[in-house]
Amino acid sequence: MDKPELKLSVFSDYICPFCYIGSRRLLRLNDSYDVKINWCGLEIHPDTPAEGMPIERLGYAPEQWRAMMDNLQVMAEAEGLTLQAHDFTTNSRQALLLAEAAKQAGRERFYALHERLFSAFFSDGLNIGDADVLRGLAQECGLEPELVESAWQDPRYGQRLDINLRHAVELGVNGTPSYVFGTRVLVGAVAEAELRQAAAQLLAAH
């Protein structure tokens, strides 16, 4: 029996640890639905240099950051993810452009890169703001070098990120991950049960 098709959009960034958790939770909905996700790359720290910088420069209070990381570790363990201590951040634009270009290579290769960008940054501690690091990850995922270079040279991909930003502003999205189920927007580290409820309600309304 065919599974019902579930279409939604997700605003996400590869330097957002809660987006990594959220992606894992959301993709499990494939057990019940044919999930078609419009991944909308959204830079959460566009002013961060590509060489990276210490987390402290993001301006979080130390106790707030510790609480966030403690919460993150609990969720990561529940998802079977091993995360390194998160002490630096980077500029995500090149990675987001690469992900946009990877969509041209088909679902399988896009998702291979999608997962690898998260794991490279959060589990391996690699700087995904570095073009050479990204080239290596793309090669791992079977992406052609020509496609990788076009990600950073073809203006279409940057235009898509601009469109994502405008769409996020129109929807009032102010955090990542944000899940758009029809007219309903869920923001943050949403539990899998809540994602399933939103999916069921969206399909019931059609």
C-alpha positions in Angstrom: 0.0 0.0 0.0 1.3 3.4 -1.0 2.1 5.8 1.8 0.5 9.2 1.7 2.6 12.0 0.4 3.7 14.6 3.0 5.0 17.9 1.8 6.6 20.5 4.1 9.3 23.1 4.2 12.1 23.3 6.8 14.3 26.3 7.5 17.6 24.9 8.7 21.3 25.6 9.0 24.2 23.2 9.1 25.8 25.0 12.0 22.7 24.6 14.1 22.9 21.6 16.4 19.2 21.5 17.0 18.7 21.3 13.2 20.8 18.1 13.2 18.5 16.6 15.9 15.4 17.9 14.1 16.5 16.3 10.7 16.8 12.9 12.3 13.4 13.2 14.0 11.7 14.4 10.9 13.1 11.8 8.5 11.8 9.1 10.7 8.3 10.1 9.5 9.2 8.3 6.3 8.0 5.1 8.0 4.4 6.4 7.7 4.6 8.9 4.8 6.3 9.6 1.5 8.0 12.7 3.0 8.9 15.4 0.5 10.9 18.2 2.3 11.8 21.5 0.8 15.0 22.2 2.8 15.4 26.0 3.0 18.9 27.0 4.0 18.9 29.9 6.3 22.1 31.5 7.7 21.8 31.9 11.4 25.2 33.7 11.9 26.0 35.3 8.5 28.6 37.6 10.0 30.8 34.7 11.3 34.1 34.5 9.4 34.8 31.4 7.3 37.9 30.6 9.3 35.6 30.1 12.3 35.5 31.8 15.7 35.1 30.8 19.4 31.5 30.2 20.5 32.0 32.8 23.2 31.9 35.6 20.6 28.2 34.7 19.8 27.3 36.5 23.0 25.5 33.8 25.0 25.7 34.0 28.8 27.9 31.1 30.0 25.1 29.6 32.1 22.6 29.9 29.2 25.1 28.2 26.9 25.8 25.3 29.4 22.0 24.7 29.8 21.6 24.6 26.0 24.5 22.2 25.6 23.3 20.0 28.4 19.8 19.8 26.8 21.4 19.1 23.4 23.5 16.2 24.7 20.4 14.6 26.2 18.6 14.8 22.9 21.7 13.7 20.9 22.1 10.6 23.0 18.4 9.8 22.5 19.0 10.0 18.7 22.1 7.9 18.8 24.4 10.8 17.9 27.8 11.5 19.3 28.6 15.2 19.4 31.9 16.7 20.2 32.2 19.6 22.7 31.0 22.5 20.6 33.5 25.3 21.2 33.7 27.0 17.8 31.3 28.1 15.0 31.8 29.0 11.4 30.2 30.7 8.4 27.7 28.3 6.8 27.0 30.1 3.5 29.3 27.9 1.4 27.8 24.8 2.9 24.3 26.0 2.3 25.1 26.9 -1.3 26.7 23.4 -1.8 23.5 21.8 -0.4 21.4 23.8 -2.9 23.5 22.6 -5.8 23.5 19.0 -4.5 19.7 18.9 -5.0 20.5 18.8 -8.8 22.3 15.5 -8.2 19.2 13.7 -6.9 17.6 12.8 -3.6 20.2 10.1 -2.6 23.3 12.3 -3.1 21.6 15.4 -1.6 20.7 13.5 1.6 24.2 11.9 1.8 25.7 15.4 1.8 22.9 16.8 4.1 23.8 14.2 6.8 27.6 14.5 6.2 27.6 18.3 6.7 26.0 17.9 10.1 28.2 15.0 11.2 31.4 16.7 9.9 30.8 19.8 12.0 29.2 18.4 15.1 30.8 14.9 15.4 34.1 15.3 13.6 34.8 18.9 14.5 35.6 19.9 10.9 35.2 23.5 9.7 32.5 23.4 7.1 33.1 27.1 6.3 36.4 26.0 4.6 36.0 25.4 0.9 38.6 22.6 0.8 36.8 20.7 3.6 33.6 21.1 1.7 35.2 19.8 -1.5 36.4 16.7 0.4 32.9 16.1 1.9 31.3 16.5 -1.5 33.7 13.9 -3.0 32.8 11.5 -0.2 29.1 11.9 -1.2 29.7 11.3 -4.9 29.2 14.8 -6.1 31.1 15.9 -9.2 33.8 18.6 -8.8 32.0 20.7 -11.5 28.8 20.7 -9.5 30.7 21.7 -6.4 32.4 24.7 -8.0 29.1 25.8 -9.7 27.5 26.0 -6.2 29.8 28.9 -5.4 29.9 30.5 -8.8 26.4 30.2 -10.2 24.3 33.1 -8.9 21.1 31.0 -8.9 22.1 29.3 -5.7 22.7 32.5 -3.8 19.4 33.8 -5.1 17.7 30.7 -3.6 19.2 31.5 -0.2 17.9 35.1 -0.6 14.4 33.7 -1.4 14.6 31.5 1.7 15.4 34.5 3.8 12.5 36.6 2.4 10.1 33.6 2.9 11.3 33.2 6.5 10.6 36.9 7.2 7.2 36.7 5.6 6.3 33.7 7.8 7.8 35.3 11.0 10.4 32.6 11.3 13.0 33.7 13.8 14.8 30.5 14.7 16.0 27.2 13.3 14.9 24.6 12.8 11.4 25.8 11.7 9.0 23.3 10.2 6.2 24.6 7.9 3.2 22.3 7.8 0.8 24.2 5.5 0.0 27.3 7.5 1.3 25.9 10.8 4.9 26.7 11.8 6.7 24.7 14.5 10.0 26.2 15.8 12.9 24.6 17.6 13.7 21.2 19.0 10.2 19.8 18.4 9.5 16.3 19.7 8.9 13.6 17.1 5.4 13.1 18.5 4.6 16.7 17.8 5.9 16.4 14.2 3.7 13.4 13.6 0.7 15.2 15.0 1.3 18.2 12.7 1.7 15.8 9.7 -1.6 14.0 10.5 -3.4 17.3 11.0 -2.1 18.7 7.7 -3.2 15.6 5.7 -6.6 15.4 7.5 -7.3 19.0 6.4 -6.9 18.1 2.7 
